[in-house]
């Protein structure tokens, strides 16, 4: 005759209470964060979401802002007010708008660096009819700094396992404590929900408010990766197996002024190896504009150096 130990059986009452508590905590997190989420009317038909990031300043997903003027923002207090576009950065998919916030207080912003794979998160939006919306999921991947296909750099790679519905790009990524830790977007990776970490939003917002655009370094060269011959590597004692072959040099660009020529192989910038174009872009952040970098070059089988004054990448018209 077998007997069962009731202490090993789950207590359905306790399990139900835990689920109810979790459900209420998530609803409370949406309500808290939602007080800082706005609806942005800057495209036809469906508005997009944005976050009241700092007093009188909203951030949004740049790809959802389809016009530069006649923009309106619907606020949590029911008001709809005009907004001015302070600047946009397609590279990181961030747009910054200024508006009259009245007595509204921005939500609690926290860094995303503490997020781990599997952490529960929410996407909190405010779209059509000025109603809140939410999507529930988890962090599915976390990585280091990541360069987007548009040329910008995110301080952290954050992939989300949650739905980004229509109007959710620009919504707030919210942690279990109800803090905003990033900006959600579907515009940086095809078929993938991602979040722009709060540190990147802070950095880009500051630059857009100050200058109206994000500066990126510019050398004025076209290049392609190239594998270096083993004999050359051995003779010159080169650590890297590859470099960037210059296939074009703009006549009046920074590299041309420094004496670089078509056929040169760029091996390093300020001592950091160059293996492909991504390595070069990683060295050309806004902090390098106007400053000198030392390039190591392979020319005619011999090593040489050139000092290049980094220019600012020309902005393309919209």
PyMOL commands that set and color helices and strands:
alter all, ss='L'
color gray80, all
select helices_A, chain A and resi 6-8+12-34+62-64+128-130+198-211+230-236+254-257+277-282+286-288
alter helices_A, ss='H'
color red, helices_A
select strands_A, chain A and resi 37-41+48-54+57-61+71-74+80-89+94-99+120-126+132-143+146-147+153-154+157-161+172-174+180-185+194-197+217-218+221-227+242-249+265-269+272-273+292-299+302-309+311-312
alter strands_A, ss='S'
color yellow, strands_A
deselect
rebuild
show_as cartoon
